[in-house]
Amino acid sequence: MKGGFAAAALAALAGGVSAAHHRHGHDNLFAKRGNETGEICVPGCTTIWTTITGAPTLVPIATTTATLTNTSTTTVTFTEAHKTTVTAPPPPPVTTAVIVVPVPVPTPQPHTCPTPGTYTFSATTITVNQTTTVCRASSTQVPSGTHTVGGVTTVVKTATTVICPVATVATSGTVTTSTILQTTYVCPTPGTYTIAPHTTTVTEATVIVYPVPTSYNPGTYTAPQQVVTVTETDYVTYCPFTSVGLPTTSAAPAPAPQTTKVAPPPPPPASTAAPTSTQSQTPPAQSSVPASANPGGLTSNNDHFGITYTPYEASNGQCKPSSQVDSDIAELKAAGFTTVRVYSTDCHTLEYVGNACQKHGVDMIVGVFVKGSGCSYDSPDIKEQVDALAAWDKWSLVKLVVVGNEAIMNGFCSPQQLRGLITTVKSKCSQYTGPYTISETLNIWQRSDVSSAICDVVGVTGANIHPYFNSDVTPDSAGDFVAGQLELLSQICKGNEVINLECGWPTRGSCNGKACPGKTEQASAIKSMRAKTGSKTVFFSFEDDLWKEAGSCGCEQSWGAASSFQISVDINI
């Protein structure tokens, strides 16, 4: 495996941030990768956690097994370091330890503000000279019991040997250190394998913190100067790095800077990665859908053009039967939606959703979902989706094809790689002659390397715009924020139609500044968005996703918007 491996320390990072842990088949699908490219340093809270040590293990999904054949550790030494303060059990008292984290790798920098006041943290720039894999902290909130988390999940089609970096932890006194190991496993049969997960038993509901391997490509990474005003004692803020070089790739999205405001009360301990959704932090503009946008075919004559739909049971993430999919699409049609957006082809999406849409007269936006396993047609999961689309016979329903959902933002694709994939999908799906786009946040589209690579191979500029993840937006001003984002989006690929591909408001969770979740708040936000941009917006989402983790914001399960459109949804738990 090319590139260097570094040993990194795993600290108890800021509360209110999390990387969702999904069951295989929905990896990162529709996960709100929060504020990863925002501009706020978020408040921190101390998390006390327990690690299980021992040799890496393989936990097969279903009935597959694997054999560990070789494990080696490679350490890369760096000349610069910064300190991270962590705590270790048992409390009370809480013992504080200082871990020195090897850099230069773009590890979020923690800063402790001991007393209320205004603090300025200087900008820091790091240059990574070779592809480097380090540990990054992730977490999940769990009930009492024994839980297995983390690890590297891979799908093999035939008996094969898998070589990959995995993260393990070791505790010495009060210091817990996470280390990258390069591990070789023999997978004797086809199947889905989770390599080197972490298992722990807790006696009450708590937050499990665990390491995940994260790779950084060569380039320059900057943590910009941050000015933070705090109102509480021992406030912890994290100033992550943003890449000015090539993208990162990781088992969980790497954190990025966020907006600085007067610190709100810290949320309950919930996570250690970046908040679970990303939107550019452009102030809301007081306007409606840009007049320059060509209405074309991606608009409706009412105030709710489309909605995202996934054929998964809300309670457990299992595939819905065709009869339930048909009933759901009928409900959406009756509520006035003209279009549904689907993200992938799994769970018989093309067959079940396509047949229902054809039956009830609903158009579709279809997609090729890109995970971290590759960004080309040669990647098995992408090939499977593209081949399914190429063999499909209902292209007359399709108004738009979306290749990748936040794939550049998450480091799964470089702009040039995504450009190549779009070109390949076009050649494979030649029977479709309509427009293509990608789905990224506005700040990604505003990068010159993205617009120069993508604009001339797409006919539509599509973005995911979530006002909840801007701390200055109240529910009743959500529509103005979205309209301002669409206006800026329309300036990127001149002449392209623009569309808001994913937009909603959660009903449960923590307040993000002025943006507070709730059923009343969702109704107000969606009313505002419908009034300002509804004819150009795909709302997120049809129903709650209880199979997801709640995430640091406590909101990840709670984006179901059916009730805001007078649709009644029953969830079997």
ABEGO torsion letter per residue (X at the ends): XBEBBBBBBBBBBBBGBBBBBBBBGABGBGBBBBGAABABBBBBBBBBBBBBBEBBBBBBBEABBBBBABBBBBBBBBABBBBBBBBBOBOOBBBBBBBBBBOBBBBBBBBBBABBEBBBBBBBBBBBABBBBBBBBBBBBBBBEBBBBEEBBBBBABBBBBBBBBBBBBBBEABBBBBBBBBBBBBABBEBBBBGBBBBBBABBBBBBBBBBBBBBBEBBBBBBBBBBBABBGBBBBBBBBBABBBBBBABBBBBBBBBBBBBBBBBBABABBBABBBBABBBBBBBBBAABBAEABBBABABABBBBBABBAAAGBBBBAAAAAAAAAAAAAAGBABBBBABABGGAAAAAAAAAAAAGBBBBBBBBBBAAEABAABAAAAAAAAAAAABAAAAABABBBBEBGAAAAGABBAAAAAAAAAAAAAABAABABBBBBBBBAAAAABAAAAAAAAAABABBBBBBBAAABAABBAAAAAAAAAAAAAAAAAABBGBBBBBABBBBBABEBBBEABBBEAAAAAAAAAAAAAAAAAABBBOBABBBAABBAEAAGAAAAABAAAAAGBBBBBBX
